[in-house]
């Protein structure tokens, strides 16, 4: 086989690989909206049943003084499994800054059985609270679902938070997050910095 034939074969193989990759990705996220809605529905049922006493349902802070009782409208609530209880004495306000250890995932798929991890606050695969520095940001700078969770936490709380796409990134793609994605955050509130009361946000 001459060099030209080898080159043509290589190009064709590359095209086939790209096509297979695109097809695989399409299958991975096919019917994505319905799958995410169904997944969140299943989580909502578990949270509402609360058979082990570890689940809580919170309405989005953007709803203000409207009813706080879960009414089946999953798009208005976040669903929280409380993994560890902290000993903090206050909750972050919307205007406060916080330090948080977190990882964010999508719902499980065939390739990512634990859900694709689209972001996390630590570099290694596993969080080490002794060496990893928690991320610093303002509460109000987050998506509605994440900011809602923060405002109910105290320092030391570790939660698994399920956020409907309406309280996340909505109907638009956001970098590595497809539109209509239910978001799953494992998050630990490490520190609260009350606005106007702290001098330094350095991590010690």
Secondary structure in CASP SS format (residue, H / E / C, confidence):
PFRMAT SS
TARGET T0000
AUTHOR 0000-0000-0000
METHOD secondary structure of the structure
MODEL  1
X C 1.00
X C 1.00
X H 1.00
X H 1.00
X H 1.00
X H 1.00
X H 1.00
X H 1.00
X H 1.00
X H 1.00
X H 1.00
X H 1.00
X H 1.00
X H 1.00
X H 1.00
X H 1.00
X H 1.00
X H 1.00
X H 1.00
X H 1.00
X H 1.00
X H 1.00
X H 1.00
X H 1.00
X H 1.00
X H 1.00
X H 1.00
X H 1.00
X C 1.00
X C 1.00
X C 1.00
X H 1.00
X H 1.00
X H 1.00
X H 1.00
X H 1.00
X H 1.00
X H 1.00
X H 1.00
X H 1.00
X H 1.00
X H 1.00
X H 1.00
X H 1.00
X H 1.00
X H 1.00
X H 1.00
X H 1.00
X H 1.00
X C 1.00
X C 1.00
X C 1.00
X C 1.00
X C 1.00
X E 1.00
X E 1.00
X E 1.00
X E 1.00
X E 1.00
X C 1.00
X H 1.00
X H 1.00
X H 1.00
X C 1.00
X C 1.00
X C 1.00
X C 1.00
X C 1.00
X C 1.00
X C 1.00
X C 1.00
X C 1.00
X C 1.00
X H 1.00
X H 1.00
X H 1.00
X E 1.00
X E 1.00
X E 1.00
X E 1.00
X E 1.00
X E 1.00
X E 1.00
X E 1.00
X C 1.00
X C 1.00
X C 1.00
X C 1.00
X C 1.00
X C 1.00
X C 1.00
X C 1.00
X C 1.00
X C 1.00
X C 1.00
X C 1.00
X E 1.00
X E 1.00
X E 1.00
X E 1.00
X E 1.00
X E 1.00
X E 1.00
X E 1.00
X E 1.00
X C 1.00
X C 1.00
X C 1.00
X C 1.00
X C 1.00
X C 1.00
X C 1.00
X C 1.00
X C 1.00
X C 1.00
X C 1.00
X E 1.00
X E 1.00
X E 1.00
X E 1.00
X C 1.00
X C 1.00
X C 1.00
X C 1.00
X C 1.00
X C 1.00
X C 1.00
X C 1.00
X C 1.00
X C 1.00
X C 1.00
X C 1.00
X C 1.00
X C 1.00
X E 1.00
X E 1.00
X E 1.00
X E 1.00
X H 1.00
X H 1.00
X H 1.00
X C 1.00
X C 1.00
X H 1.00
X H 1.00
X H 1.00
X H 1.00
X H 1.00
X H 1.00
X H 1.00
X C 1.00
X C 1.00
X C 1.00
X C 1.00
X C 1.00
X C 1.00
X C 1.00
X E 1.00
X E 1.00
X E 1.00
X E 1.00
X E 1.00
X E 1.00
X C 1.00
X H 1.00
X H 1.00
X H 1.00
X C 1.00
X C 1.00
X C 1.00
X C 1.00
X C 1.00
X C 1.00
X E 1.00
X C 1.00
X C 1.00
X E 1.00
X C 1.00
X C 1.00
X C 1.00
X C 1.00
X C 1.00
X E 1.00
X E 1.00
X E 1.00
X E 1.00
X E 1.00
X E 1.00
X E 1.00
X E 1.00
X E 1.00
X E 1.00
X E 1.00
X C 1.00
X C 1.00
X C 1.00
X C 1.00
X C 1.00
X C 1.00
X C 1.00
X C 1.00
X C 1.00
X C 1.00
X C 1.00
END
